[in-house]
Amino acid sequence: MLVSKLEFDEDAKTIAVCLEAINNILIHGNKFIEKGQENVFLKVFESCGGTEKVEKLQLHSSDEVHGNALVILETFYDIDLPL
């Protein structure tokens, strides 16, 4: 699964592409919310430890990885970013 590729020792481009794919999948899951259901893809992502991995990737040295991780967190989670 894509979540397994979200490790610091993976190539930065691989991580960035996986984050983009995950974001697209989670966006697709929002269609369930529009029907009054929960985003099942987000639930599976969370159960695989994806949230924790994405949170850690905010600290990645690659700007692309950092940015992609931040997009997921800002889009699908209620987070307060420091000013």
N, C-alpha and C positions, 0 to 999 in steps of 0.2 A: 504494500500500500504506500501511497505517497508520504504518509506521516513518517514512515521509517527512514526517509531520505532527509528529514529535517534535523540533521545533526551538524554540529560545528565542523566536524572533520570532513564533511562532504564538500565537493567542489561548490564554490559560491554560485556559479551559473546553474548548477543542478538544483540547488536549494531555491534559487529565485524562480526557476521554471515550475518547480513543485508548488511553491507558494501561489503562483499565478493560477495554476490548475486548481488548487484547493479553493482559492477565492471564487473561481468560476463555478465550481461545484456548489459551494455554499450559496452563491447568488441564485443558482437554479433552485435550491431548496427553499428560497423565500417564496416561491410560488405556492408552496404548501401553506405558508402563513396567510397568504391572501385568501385561502379557502378555509381559514379558521383552524388549521392544524399547525403542528409544530414543524420546524425545519428538521426533518429526519437526518439530513446529511450533517447538520451541525451537531446533532446528538451523537452520531457515530464518530465524528471527528473528535468530540470531547472524550468519548469513551476510550479512544485510542491514545489519549494523552497529547493530542494535537495542540490544545490550548496552551499547555505548559511549554511545549517546544517552541511555539510561535512567540510566546512571551520572552523566552530566552534569546531568540533570534533577533530581538530588537537591539541586542548588544553586539551583533555581528559586525565585523569590520567592513563588510561590503555595503555600500549605500543602497544598492538594489535590493539586497536581502533585507536590510533594515526597513526600507520603505515598503516592501511587499508585506512584511510581517505587521507593520503598523497599520496598513490598509485593512488587513483582516481584523485586527483587534478593534480598530475604530468603527468598522462596519457592523460587526456581529456581536460586539460586547459593549456594555456600558463601562467605559473606563474614564478616569479623570487623569488627564495628562498634566504634568507640572508645567507651570508657565515659564 
